[in-house]
Amino acid sequence: MKFSERDLKNKLSAKYKVSGIPSLVILDEKGDVLNKDGRTAVMKDPEAFPWKPPTLAEAIGDEFVRADGSKVSLSSLKASGANVGIYFSAHWCGPCRQFTPKLIEAYDKMLGDPAKPFEVIFVSGDKDEAGFKEYFGSMPWLAVPFEDQSRREALNEYFGVQGIPHFAMLTGDLKMINGNARGSVMADPECAEFPWRPKLVTDVDEDCEGKFILIIVWEIGLTSCFVYRRERHRHRRFADGGMRRGLGRPHRRTHRRREGHQGCGGGTRRGRAVHAVHDGHRDGRRHRRAAS
């Protein structure tokens, strides 16, 4: 591509949601996306051309284990008709240790309920087997064997895991229900919304640090995304096309228009501008500011 063709470059960046460089998107002979994270695939195995990512059937494997050492086959899991949660977590992860008890409560609540068949498969991110065994020992569900590192890596790749805890929901025949169901579980302690299908209007207390409320509103021809960060008595709002971390104290530069912001775990990259509004309530002495 010629350097002068900046408009084309920007269109390609938007089409393939490029948020940083280097970025390698691999297309097939028809021009369809084969692998949107070709950089990682090439670094992992330079000789695996054309670096096609694994399918779920290839990644998930045929057998799982329980904490007591017993084994469960994929065929028996499918025969049970249970909806399946894929849980990416590790014992060293603080947010994981907060979410795991909530997921166990939901699991125990639905255990034995024929109207809500549910099973979970734990995919460990632990650094050693001792940590895996200690953590998995507190869980009532299944796991990918820790020694099967290639399968764990393939599942992380398939589900596009950017951070943990990450929780995805599948049907009994392993069709995707919700690729990011962690917030739905946290917001539904009674499991009334099981199997936690994504909603057109969602209020999710969900982030890699659990400190954002993400509200997505879908209307005809309009998508708006708002992120509020609660930090002491300060609130930040990002709308019309982007998110970013918003860490630290408010700064005047926060109110400038930016392009293509990315938040934790990928964020939202669509749209042309970000409008930030800082509501200062410290000691009741500040007035609301609004950026239009």
N, C-alpha and C positions, 0 to 999 in steps of 0.2 A: 504494500500500500504506500502511496506517495505521502511524504510528510505533510504536504499542503492539504491533504484531504481530511481535515480535522472534523468536519461535519460527519463524514462517514465513520471515522474512528469513534466519535461520540455515540452515534447510532448503534454501532456494534457493542460498545461498552454497555449501553442501556439494554440492548437485546439480551446479552449474556450476563447481565447483572454483575459486571466487573467492579469490585470495590477496592482492589489493590493490585499491585504488580509485584512480582511476575504472576501472570495468570495464563493458563493454557486450557483452552476449550477444544475438545476433540470432536470432530464431526464425522459422520459416515459418508458413503459415496452419494447419498441423496441430500446431504446438507443438514440432516437431523443431528441433534446433540447425542453423542455417544458417551461422552464423559465430560462433565463440567468442571471437574477437578483433575484435569490431566496432569498438572504439575506434581501433585502428590503421587499419582499413579506411576509416573515416569521415575520419580525419585525412589519409589519403593521397588520397582522392577523394570529397569530400562529395556529389557528384552521381551516384555509381555505385550508387544504391539498386537492389536491397536488399543490396548489398555481399556477394554470394555469392562465396566464395573459388574460385580456379581449380581445375579438375580436373587430374590429372597429365598427361592428354593435351593439355590446353590450355597447361600450364606448360612442358613439357619441350621443345617445339619439334620441328622436322623435320630439323635439320642441326647437326653438330658439327665441330670442327676439331682437328687434331693440331698439335704444336709445329712441324712442318715446313711448315705452311700447307695441307696437304691436308685435304679435307673428307670426312665420313662421314655418310650419311643415316640417319635413324631406321629406315627400312624395311630397310636392309641390316643394321643392328645387330640388329633383331628376327629377321631371317632367319638370323643366325648362331646363334641359340639361347642366346647367352651370358647368364649372370646378370650383372646390372648394378649396380655400386656408384655411388652419388651422393655425391661428396666435396666438402664445403664447407670451404674453407680459404683462407689468405692468407699471403703471404710475410712479413708483419710479425708474425705470430702465433708466439710461441715454442713452445707446445705443438704447433702444426701442423708446425713444422720437426722436431719429435721424432717425430711420428706418420707423416709422409709417407715417410721411408725405410723404415719397417716395412711400409707399404702397398705400396711399390715392390717390396720383397723378396717379398711374397706374390704380387703380380702377375707378377713374373718367374718365380717358382717354378711357377706354373700355366700360364704362357704355352705354348701349343701342346699342352696336355694335353686331349684330347677328352673326358675324363671330368669335367673341371672348367673348362668354358668360362667366361671371366670378362672383363668390360670395366668400365672406370671412366669416369665423366663428372665432370670437375672443374668446380665452380661457384665462381668466384673472389669473394673478399671484398676484393680489393686496391683501393686508393684511386686508382690510376692505371694506365694501360696498360703503362707501362715496368715497374712492379713485377709485373704479371701476366705479361708476356713472360719476365722473368728467372726467375720461379718456375716457370711452366709449362714452360719449356725443360728443366727437370730431370725432367719427368714423361713416362712412356712411353704415356700413354693419351689420351683425348679430353677436350674442354672445351667448355662453352658459350662462344661468342664474347664477348669482354670488352665489346664495344660494345653487345651486346644486354642492356642493363641491366634492361629490363622482364622479360625471361625469367629472369634471375638472381633478381630480387626475387620473382617468382611461385613459383620453386622453393623459395626460403627460406620463403615463406609456406606453401606446401603441406606441407613437411616440418616445419614448426614449429620452425625452427632458432633456438635461444636463445643459442648461443655456438659458437665454432669451436675445434678441428676437430670436425666432425660428419660421420658416415658412415652412410649407409643402404643396405640391400641390397634389390634387386628381382629378380624372376624375369625370364626372357627376354621375357615378354609384359607386363612392367612391373607385376606384382602385388607387393605389399609382402611381403618376407620378414622383415626386421628394420629397424625405423625408427631404431635406435641400435646399430649394429654395431661401433662403434669398439673397445669393450672386448673384444669377441669376437675381433677381428683381433689385438689386442695379446696376448691370452692363447693364441693358436693359431699360433705361428710356423711350424709344419709344415703348416698349412692342412688338417689332418685333419678339422676340423669345417665346412669350406666346404660350403654358402654361409652359414654362421654364423646358423642359425636360432636364435631365442631359446629358452632352456631354462626348464623349470619350476623348476629349482634352479640358480642362477647365482652364480658367484664372479667378480666383474668388478672389475678394477683400473681404474676408470673414473670420471672426474669432469672438470669443466671445467678443473681444475688438475692432474688426475691424481694426487691425494693421498689419495683415499678408496678403500676397498674396500667395495663394495656387495654384500651378501648378501641375496637374496630367497628365502624359503622358502614354498612353497605347500603347504598341507594342506587337508583337507576342512573348510570353514567357518573357516579361519584363514589370515591373511596377516600375516607379520611382516617387518619391514624393519629391517636393522641397518646403521649406518654407523660405520666406525672411521676416525678421523683419526690419522695418524702424525705427531707433531710432537715431535721429539727423542725422549724416552723416555716421552712421555705418550700415552695412548690415550683416546678418548672413544667412547661408545656411545649411540646413540639408537634406541629400539625402540618398537614398538606404535604406529605411526601417523605418524611424521614424521621429517624431516631438517632440519638447518640447518648452516650453514657451520662453526661451531665454531672460528672463527679466534681467535687470541690465546691468552693464558694461561688455565688453568682458573679458574673463578670459582664461588663458592658458589651464585650464582643459577642456574648451569647445572643444578642438581639440582631446580629447581622444575618442577612440571607446567605444560606449556604447551599451547596448542591451535593446530592448523593451521600448523605450521612448514613452511617451504619452503626447500629447499636449492638448490645451484647448478643452473642449467638446469631449474628447475621443481620438482625434488624430489618428495616424497610428501606429499600433503595429507590423506590419509585417517586416520581414527582420532581419538580424543579427547585423548590424552595422550602426552607424550614423557617417557620416563624416561632420564636421563643418568647414566652411570656413569663416573667418572674413576679410572683405575688409575694411581696415582703410583708410579714405580719409581726416582725420581731418587736415585742413590747408594745404593739399597737401603734408604733410611730411611723410606719412606712405606708405609702399609698400604693395601690395596685398599678402596675405598669402593663401596658398592652402593646404588642407589636402587630401591626396589621400589614 
